[in-house]
């Protein structure tokens, strides 16, 4: 079983930046696709970004492409989400997830087996 712990969330003004981290344990980190999802109150959990097991392929939701960057350090069992040019609509709880299927980067929440507790990101206007 995999355990995930997110950190780095907080309150920022529009146009600002945050860097989220997700530390993984309990599995073979380098074998897994990792993804970031977010969920605002009353909304479904939606895909933000994903990265292949090696870090060689990345995928982004249209709403964040060009502003967010996902990366991973397999020597540290950690995945990151660098968020720049933040907008109020980015406000949500951000979750790190693990896709253990080895089929490629999933973009649906049900494709991810394990989740962290989430970290709150709030962007003020």
C-alpha positions as CSV (number, residue, x, y, z in Angstrom):
1,X,0.0,0.0,0.0
2,X,1.1,3.5,-0.8
3,X,0.9,6.5,1.6
4,X,1.0,10.1,0.3
5,X,1.5,13.4,2.1
6,X,0.9,16.7,0.4
7,X,2.4,20.0,1.5
8,X,3.0,23.5,0.3
9,X,-0.5,24.9,0.0
10,X,-1.5,28.3,1.3
11,X,-3.0,31.7,0.6
12,X,-1.7,33.7,-2.2
13,X,-2.8,36.7,-4.3
14,X,-3.8,36.4,-7.9
15,X,-0.6,36.2,-10.0
16,X,1.4,34.6,-7.3
17,X,3.1,31.2,-7.1
18,X,3.1,28.1,-5.0
19,X,5.0,24.9,-5.1
20,X,3.2,21.8,-3.9
21,X,5.1,18.6,-2.8
22,X,3.8,15.1,-2.4
23,X,6.0,12.6,-0.5
24,X,5.3,8.9,-1.1
25,X,6.1,5.8,0.9
26,X,5.1,2.2,1.0
27,X,5.4,1.3,-2.7
28,X,7.8,1.4,-5.6
29,X,7.5,5.0,-6.5
30,X,9.5,4.8,-9.7
31,X,7.0,2.3,-11.1
32,X,3.9,4.5,-10.8
33,X,2.3,7.3,-12.7
34,X,1.6,10.2,-10.4
35,X,-1.1,12.9,-10.7
36,X,-2.4,16.0,-9.2
37,X,-6.1,16.6,-8.9
38,X,-8.1,19.4,-7.3
39,X,-11.5,19.7,-5.8
40,X,-13.4,22.9,-5.0
41,X,-16.4,22.9,-2.7
42,X,-19.5,21.4,-4.4
43,X,-17.4,20.3,-7.4
44,X,-16.0,17.0,-8.6
45,X,-12.4,16.1,-8.3
46,X,-10.7,17.0,-11.6
47,X,-7.4,16.3,-13.2
48,X,-4.7,19.0,-13.0
49,X,-1.5,17.3,-14.2
50,X,0.1,13.9,-14.5
51,X,3.6,12.6,-15.0
52,X,4.9,9.2,-16.2
53,X,6.9,6.9,-13.9
54,X,10.2,8.1,-15.3
55,X,9.2,11.7,-15.4
56,X,9.7,11.8,-19.2
57,X,6.0,12.5,-20.1
58,X,3.8,15.2,-18.6
59,X,0.1,16.0,-19.2
60,X,-1.9,19.0,-18.1
61,X,-5.5,20.1,-18.0
62,X,-6.2,22.9,-20.5
63,X,-7.0,25.3,-17.6
64,X,-3.5,25.1,-16.2
65,X,-1.3,24.4,-19.2
66,X,1.5,27.0,-19.5
67,X,1.1,28.0,-15.8
68,X,1.7,24.8,-13.9
69,X,4.5,22.3,-14.1
70,X,4.6,18.8,-12.7
71,X,7.8,17.0,-12.0
72,X,9.1,14.2,-9.9
73,X,12.3,13.2,-8.2
74,X,12.4,9.4,-7.9
75,X,15.4,9.5,-5.7
76,X,13.3,11.3,-3.1
77,X,10.0,9.6,-3.8
78,X,8.5,13.0,-4.3
79,X,6.3,14.7,-7.0
80,X,5.9,18.4,-7.3
81,X,3.5,20.9,-8.8
82,X,4.9,24.3,-9.5
83,X,2.0,26.7,-9.8
84,X,2.6,30.1,-11.4
85,X,0.3,33.0,-12.4
86,X,-2.4,31.7,-10.0
87,X,-6.0,32.7,-10.5
88,X,-8.9,32.8,-8.1
89,X,-10.4,29.9,-10.0
90,X,-7.4,27.7,-9.0
91,X,-8.7,27.8,-5.4
92,X,-9.3,24.2,-4.3
93,X,-8.0,21.4,-2.2
94,X,-5.2,19.8,-4.2
95,X,-4.6,16.0,-4.0
96,X,-1.8,13.8,-5.0
97,X,-2.7,10.5,-6.5
98,X,-1.0,7.2,-7.6
99,X,-2.1,5.3,-10.7
100,X,-0.7,1.8,-10.3
101,X,-2.1,0.3,-13.5
102,X,1.0,0.9,-15.6
103,X,-1.2,1.8,-18.6
104,X,-0.1,5.4,-19.0
105,X,-1.1,8.7,-17.4
106,X,-4.7,8.6,-16.3
107,X,-6.8,11.8,-16.4
108,X,-9.8,10.4,-14.4
109,X,-9.9,10.2,-10.6
110,X,-11.1,6.6,-10.6
111,X,-7.9,5.6,-12.3
112,X,-5.9,6.4,-9.2
113,X,-5.7,4.0,-6.4
114,X,-4.2,6.0,-3.6
115,X,-4.6,9.6,-2.5
116,X,-3.0,12.0,0.0
117,X,-5.0,14.0,2.5
118,X,-5.0,17.1,0.3
119,X,-3.6,20.6,0.8
120,X,-5.6,23.8,0.5
121,X,-4.7,26.4,-2.1
122,X,-6.6,29.7,-1.9
123,X,-6.0,32.5,-4.4
124,X,-7.4,35.9,-3.6
125,X,-8.4,38.5,-6.2
